[in-house]
């Protein structure tokens, strides 16, 4: 995987396939390792799929400083510029979906289409996690004393997927979510958790005139379905596809179904 310098830091990225560019923006704590290879391969049959490690993750530089959603969005814009791409399709998952919204609002000329998965509208009505799940999520950044190295992976899978799916795939999911070679440091997780409402996308979403697909899991306990419904109500012509039995990690839980929806949407 090559590196590229942008906005004062070095970013690690990779490309797969050929055709129009499709960049994938991972969620909280995620890097280029976040995406299941099955999904990349399916998308790469028609597109040049660009994955990367956002600042603070994977093999990219990790400046220990406050982050903003707009800073992450600026990195996406600059990465496309450095790759000599005038435009791309953009897919954002969870926090990556928030970043994708900012890219579409600030630089609509470079976004061919927008795919928002398991995410919410920055600055708008929010439907948060219930207190018990929020406490579990917070513990990932501050594991209890004596916790195993893969503690975060063991906790996050309980939030990403429905209980029956975790029960059937627990060991596989733990391995998938435990980035043992290039883990995201605690400092990055803290900075990402402190992003807050640094950008009000909700009030501007009606200005988006880019073809938009919204994917949501009906069993998502991290970013509930209602959040996606808010986005769909604000973006003119947005298409909302709900996967009733899917959790927050629907792109992995229902990879083939989700990719089929994406490929049917993209030109």
Secondary structure, DSSP 8 states (H G I E B T S, - for coil): --EEEETTEEEEEEEES-SEEEEEE--TT--GGGS-HHHHHHHTTTEEEEEEE-TTSTTS----S---HHHHHHHHHHHHHHTT-S-EEEEEETHHHHHHHHHHHH-GGGEEEEEEES---TTS------HHHHHHHHHTTS--TT--TTHHHHHHHHHHS-HHHHHHHHHHHHHHH---SS---HHHHHHHHT--S-S--GGGGGG--SEEEEEEETT-SSS-HHHHHHHHHHSTT-EEEEETT--TTHHHHTHHHHHHHHHHH--
